[in-house]
Amino acid sequence: MKTISQQSGKRCCADHIRIVLIIGTTAFCSSLDAAEWIVDGTVNQSLSYNDNVRMLPENAEGSVVYNLTPTLNFARMTEVWDIQGRASYGVQHYTDIEELDQNPQDYGLSTVYRTERSNTGLSASYSIVPSQNFAEQDTGNFATNAKRNNLTVTPTYSYRFTELDSLISSASYSKSTYSNPGSGNNDTIINNFNDNEVKSINVGWQRQWSELFAQSISVFYSNYNSTGRINSESNSYGINLTSSYQLSEEWQFSGTIGGRITDTSIDTVIIPGLLTAINQNTSEGFLTDIGVHYKGENLSSNFGLSRSLVPSGQGQLTEQTRVSLDFSYRITERLSSGLTASYQETDSVSDINGGLGQSRTNTWVSPNINWELTQDWLLSASYAYRNQDRKNPDRTADSNIFMLTINYNWPGLSISR
């Protein structure tokens, strides 16, 4: 009988470890040889005047606003693995309403790993931004100086079974918290902000009919949970059908249409520890996201129509219907003009608004003119009109914004190894 001594066993194990290390080092070095490192950045500065910063129906407050947002981007790309990241820390200063001064921050990291048949991705972002900057999409409250801290993590996975068919899947976790609500004059601050969490999962099947045409069908589930003065939970289930078609070199169409069912439970504290109002509701609706894009020699345009479920810091899940239009026309090689316009309707999914103003309409119209000073410097002048009409209680307000912006795009460094 042949025996192997403990010493020879250790030597054999060490040899195997050396072989694994050599293979791993070789693979890593080869990926380094094929890797490309990219670092670039932007610096955006704007000086504007807003004649109704808080969007008040009366006693409007105007202010000059200065924004400075430097952003640093980096990326590492190989044949199978990409990593991208960004970081920005800015300044937002109001000369006449200094309690609104803040320092917006945004950090993000994403990675994708590819094999012959599959793609595995993971992205994460963290931001600290003025709630006022996202009031149109979020709370409808432009009067606050609260900060919104948001963390989002999104894993994705796709697997190609055949040349035409693929399994697609994604999940998402998002948490938003609100801090430093502050106070304002004339009872303008409404600080009924609720922290909230959103979890969702989406699984579907995609078929690439041709190089120009693709379709997919998917099912989804999402959970919205909000805590604060209002404790609410919404569970949504639905199905979506998506199509993407390259009509020509100039025209591209993408569209999603589907349906959803949402079960909502809302507990509203009327007298802490004594009286709580409980409401339960089931609603149905359709979802859509349609885009038509045109890009010509001098003219480009984008049209969008969407209806989607959007979490709100007011304590309820909302349904938003939005129509947007974007035009850009190149007058000369360095001079161009454009127009952006949008109309948005926001309502609570449960139809229980509770006097918090979730039901509202927002309108935005902004013409602009842009001058490319150099390849890296862009000067823009724009005017924007915005209007908000809130229901329950009824309050209508608008504002005019005049803005001058200068952007610097740092081309950065690119190193291939």
C-alpha positions in Angstrom: 0.0 0.0 0.0 1.4 3.3 -1.0 1.3 6.1 1.6 1.9 9.8 1.4 3.5 11.5 4.3 2.1 14.6 6.0 5.1 16.6 4.8 4.6 15.5 1.2 0.9 16.3 1.5 1.7 19.8 2.6 4.1 20.2 -0.3 1.5 19.0 -2.7 -1.0 21.4 -1.3 1.5 24.2 -1.5 2.2 23.4 -5.1 -1.6 23.5 -5.9 -1.8 26.9 -4.2 1.1 28.2 -6.3 -0.5 27.0 -9.5 -3.8 28.7 -8.6 -2.0 31.9 -7.7 0.0 31.8 -10.9 -3.2 31.2 -13.0 -5.1 33.9 -11.0 -2.2 36.4 -11.4 -1.9 35.7 -15.1 -5.6 36.2 -15.6 -5.6 39.4 -13.6 -2.5 40.8 -15.4 -4.0 39.9 -18.8 -7.2 41.8 -17.8 -5.0 44.7 -16.8 -3.2 44.6 -20.2 -6.6 44.8 -21.9 -8.1 47.4 -19.5 -8.7 51.0 -20.3 -8.8 53.6 -17.5 -10.8 56.8 -18.0 -11.0 59.9 -15.8 -12.9 63.0 -16.8 -15.2 65.6 -15.2 -17.5 68.6 -15.6 -17.9 71.9 -13.8 -21.4 73.5 -14.1 -22.0 77.0 -12.9 -25.2 79.0 -13.2 -26.5 82.4 -12.0 -30.2 82.8 -12.1 -33.0 85.0 -10.8 -36.3 83.3 -9.6 -39.1 85.7 -8.8 -41.1 83.1 -6.7 -38.6 80.6 -5.2 -41.1 79.0 -2.8 -43.9 78.9 -5.4 -46.4 80.8 -3.1 -49.8 81.9 -4.4 -49.2 85.2 -2.6 -46.3 87.1 -0.8 -43.8 85.7 -3.4 -40.1 85.9 -2.5 -37.5 86.4 -5.2 -33.8 85.7 -5.1 -30.6 85.5 -7.1 -29.4 81.9 -7.0 -25.9 80.7 -7.6 -25.1 77.1 -8.3 -21.7 75.4 -8.7 -21.5 71.7 -9.3 -18.2 70.0 -10.0 -18.4 66.3 -11.0 -15.6 63.8 -11.3 -16.2 60.6 -13.3 -14.0 57.5 -13.6 -14.2 54.2 -15.5 -12.3 51.0 -15.9 -13.3 48.9 -18.9 -12.1 45.5 -20.1 -13.5 43.0 -22.5 -15.7 41.3 -19.9 -15.9 43.7 -16.9 -16.7 47.4 -16.7 -16.7 49.7 -13.6 -17.9 53.3 -13.6 -18.2 55.8 -10.8 -19.0 59.5 -10.2 -18.8 61.9 -7.3 -20.0 65.5 -7.0 -20.2 68.1 -4.2 -21.8 71.4 -5.0 -22.9 74.8 -3.7 -26.4 76.2 -3.9 -26.7 79.8 -2.6 -29.7 82.1 -2.4 -28.6 85.7 -1.9 -32.0 86.8 -0.4 -33.2 83.6 1.3 -30.1 82.2 2.9 -32.0 79.6 4.9 -32.3 77.7 1.6 -28.5 77.5 1.1 -27.3 73.9 0.8 -24.5 71.7 -0.5 -26.0 69.1 -2.9 -24.0 65.8 -3.1 -24.2 62.8 -5.4 -22.2 59.6 -5.5 -22.6 56.6 -7.7 -20.9 53.3 -8.7 -21.9 50.7 -11.3 -20.4 47.5 -12.6 -21.2 45.1 -15.4 -19.7 41.6 -15.9 -20.2 39.9 -19.3 -19.9 36.3 -20.4 -20.7 34.8 -23.8 -24.4 34.5 -22.8 -25.1 36.6 -19.7 -24.7 40.1 -18.3 -24.6 40.7 -14.5 -24.8 44.2 -13.3 -25.0 46.1 -10.0 -25.4 49.9 -9.5 -25.6 51.9 -6.4 -26.1 55.6 -5.7 -26.3 57.9 -2.7 -27.3 61.6 -2.8 -28.0 64.4 -0.4 -30.0 67.1 -2.2 -32.5 69.9 -1.3 -36.0 68.4 -1.4 -37.0 71.6 -3.1 -35.0 70.6 -6.2 -37.2 67.6 -6.7 -40.5 69.0 -5.5 -42.3 68.6 -8.9 -41.7 64.9 -8.9 -41.7 64.2 -5.2 -43.7 66.3 -2.7 -45.0 69.4 -4.6 -43.5 71.4 -1.7 -41.1 74.1 -3.0 -41.2 76.1 0.2 -39.1 73.8 2.4 -35.3 73.8 3.1 -35.4 70.1 4.0 -32.7 67.7 2.7 -33.6 64.4 1.0 -31.1 61.6 1.6 -31.6 58.9 -0.9 -29.9 55.5 -1.2 -30.6 53.2 -4.2 -29.2 49.8 -5.1 -30.1 48.0 -8.3 -28.9 44.6 -9.4 -29.6 43.3 -12.9 -29.2 40.0 -14.7 -29.9 38.8 -18.3 -29.2 35.5 -20.0 -29.4 34.9 -23.7 -30.9 31.4 -24.5 -30.7 31.8 -28.3 -29.5 34.4 -30.8 -33.0 36.0 -30.5 -34.3 35.2 -27.0 -33.1 36.4 -23.6 -34.3 36.3 -20.0 -34.1 39.8 -18.4 -34.5 40.6 -14.7 -33.8 43.4 -12.2 -34.5 44.3 -8.6 -34.3 47.6 -6.8 -34.1 48.9 -3.3 -34.5 52.6 -2.5 -34.7 54.5 0.8 -35.4 58.2 1.2 -35.1 60.2 4.5 -35.8 63.8 5.1 -33.9 66.1 7.5 -33.6 69.7 8.6 -37.1 70.8 7.7 -36.6 74.4 9.1 -39.3 76.9 9.1 -40.5 79.8 7.0 -42.6 83.0 7.0 -46.3 83.3 6.4 -46.9 79.7 7.3 -45.3 78.6 4.0 -43.5 75.6 5.3 -45.4 72.3 5.1 -43.1 69.7 6.8 -45.3 66.6 6.7 -42.4 64.6 5.2 -42.4 60.9 5.5 -39.4 58.7 5.2 -40.1 55.9 2.7 -38.6 52.6 1.3 -39.4 51.1 -2.1 -38.5 47.5 -3.1 -39.3 46.1 -6.5 -38.5 43.1 -8.7 -39.0 42.7 -12.5 -38.7 39.5 -14.6 -39.3 39.2 -18.3 -38.6 37.8 -21.7 -37.0 39.7 -24.5 -36.9 38.8 -28.2 -34.7 40.6 -30.8 -36.7 40.1 -34.0 -34.1 42.0 -36.1 -31.3 44.5 -35.7 -33.9 47.2 -35.7 -36.8 45.7 -33.8 -37.0 44.2 -30.3 -39.9 43.3 -27.9 -40.1 42.2 -24.3 -42.9 41.2 -21.9 -42.3 41.3 -18.1 -44.1 41.1 -14.8 -43.3 43.1 -11.7 -44.0 43.5 -8.0 -43.2 46.6 -5.9 -43.7 47.5 -2.3 -43.8 51.1 -1.0 -43.6 51.6 2.8 -43.8 55.1 4.4 -43.5 56.0 8.1 -44.1 59.3 9.9 -47.3 61.2 10.6 -48.8 58.9 8.0 -48.0 55.2 8.0 -48.8 53.7 4.7 -48.0 50.6 2.6 -48.7 49.9 -1.1 -48.2 46.6 -2.9 -48.4 46.8 -6.7 -48.5 44.0 -9.2 -48.4 44.4 -13.0 -47.4 43.4 -16.4 -45.6 45.4 -19.2 -45.1 45.0 -22.9 -42.2 46.9 -24.4 -41.2 47.5 -28.0 -38.2 49.3 -29.5 -38.0 50.1 -33.2 -35.4 52.0 -35.3 -37.6 53.4 -38.0 -34.7 55.0 -39.9 -31.4 56.7 -39.3 -33.3 59.7 -38.1 -36.3 58.2 -36.3 -36.4 55.9 -33.3 -39.5 54.7 -31.3 -39.7 53.0 -27.9 -42.8 52.2 -26.1 -44.0 50.4 -23.0 -47.7 49.8 -22.1 -49.0 47.7 -19.2 -51.4 47.4 -16.3 -51.2 47.4 -12.5 -53.2 46.5 -9.4 -52.3 48.3 -6.2 -53.4 47.4 -2.6 -52.9 50.3 -0.2 -53.3 50.6 3.6 -53.0 54.0 5.3 -52.9 54.8 9.0 -53.2 58.5 9.8 -52.5 59.7 13.3 -55.1 62.2 14.3 -54.4 62.3 18.1 -51.1 60.6 19.0 -51.9 57.6 21.2 -55.6 58.1 21.1 -57.1 58.3 17.6 -55.9 56.9 14.3 -57.8 56.8 11.0 -57.3 53.6 9.0 -58.1 53.4 5.2 -57.7 50.5 2.9 -58.0 50.8 -0.9 -57.5 48.7 -4.1 -57.0 50.5 -7.4 -56.3 49.5 -10.9 -54.6 51.5 -13.7 -52.5 51.4 -16.8 -48.8 52.2 -17.1 -47.0 53.6 -20.2 -43.7 55.0 -21.3 -43.6 56.1 -24.9 -40.7 57.9 -26.6 -40.3 59.2 -30.1 -36.8 60.5 -31.1 -35.7 62.4 -34.2 -32.2 63.4 -35.0 -31.5 65.2 -38.2 -28.6 67.2 -39.5 -29.6 70.4 -37.6 -32.8 69.6 -35.9 -33.4 67.0 -33.1 -36.4 66.4 -31.0 -37.8 64.1 -28.3 -41.4 63.4 -27.4 -42.3 61.5 -24.2 -45.6 60.3 -22.7 -45.5 58.3 -19.5 -47.7 57.1 -16.6 -45.8 55.6 -13.7 -45.9 54.9 -10.0 -43.7 57.4 -8.1 -42.9 57.3 -4.3 -43.7 60.5 -2.5 -42.3 62.1 0.7 -45.8 63.2 1.6 -46.6 59.7 2.8 -48.3 58.0 -0.1 -47.5 56.3 -3.4 -48.5 58.6 -6.3 -49.4 58.0 -10.0 -47.9 60.5 -12.4 -48.9 61.2 -16.0 -46.4 63.3 -17.9 -46.1 64.7 -21.4 -42.8 66.3 -22.5 -41.4 67.8 -25.6 -37.8 68.8 -26.3 -36.5 70.6 -29.4 -32.9 71.5 -30.4 -31.9 73.4 -33.6 -28.3 74.1 -34.6 -28.2 77.5 -36.2 -24.4 77.6 -36.9 -21.5 75.3 -36.1 -21.3 76.8 -32.6 -24.7 78.4 -32.0 -27.9 76.5 -31.2 -31.3 77.1 -29.7 -33.8 74.8 -28.0 -37.1 74.5 -26.2 -38.2 72.2 -23.4 -41.8 71.9 -22.2 -43.6 69.5 -19.9 -47.0 69.0 -18.3 -47.5 66.6 -15.4 -50.5 65.4 -13.4 -49.9 63.8 -9.9 -52.5 62.0 -7.9 -52.4 59.6 -4.9 -52.8 56.0 -6.0 -55.3 55.4 -3.2 -57.4 58.6 -4.0 -57.0 59.5 -0.4 -55.2 62.9 -0.4 -55.7 63.8 3.2 -55.3 67.5 2.5 -51.6 67.2 1.8 -51.7 68.4 -1.8 -50.7 65.2 -3.5 -53.2 66.0 -6.2 -51.6 68.7 -8.4 -50.6 69.7 -11.9 -47.2 71.1 -12.9 -46.3 73.0 -16.1 -42.8 73.9 -17.3 -41.8 75.8 -20.5 -38.2 76.9 -21.1 -36.6 78.3 -24.3 -32.8 78.5 -24.4 -29.9 79.5 -26.6 -26.4 77.9 -26.5 -23.0 79.1 -27.6 -20.1 76.7 -27.9 -17.2 78.9 -26.9 -14.6 76.1 -27.4 -14.8 72.4 -27.6 -14.9 72.2 -23.8 -16.7 75.4 -22.8 -20.5 76.0 -23.3 -22.4 79.2 -22.5 -26.2 79.0 -22.2 -28.9 81.5 -21.6 -32.5 80.4 -20.8 -35.8 81.5 -19.5 -38.2 79.2 -17.7 -41.9 79.6 -16.7 -43.3 77.1 -14.2 -46.8 76.7 -12.7 -48.2 74.5 -10.0 -51.9 74.0 -9.3 -52.5 72.1 -6.1 -55.8 70.6 -5.0 -57.2 70.0 -1.5 -56.5 72.8 -0.6 -56.7 74.7 -3.9 -53.5 76.7 -4.4 -52.1 78.0 -7.6 -48.6 79.6 -8.0 -46.2 80.3 -10.8 -42.7 81.7 -11.2 -40.3 83.1 -13.8 -36.6 82.1 -13.9 -33.9 83.8 -15.9 -30.6 81.8 -16.0 -27.1 82.2 -17.4 -25.0 78.9 -17.3 -21.5 78.1 -18.2 -20.3 74.5 -18.4 -16.8 73.2 -18.6 -16.2 69.6 -19.8 -12.8 68.3 -18.8 -11.8 65.7 -21.4 -9.7 64.0 -18.8 -7.3 61.1 -19.2 -7.5 57.8 -20.9 -4.9 55.1 -20.3 -4.9 51.7 -22.0 -2.9 48.8 -20.7 
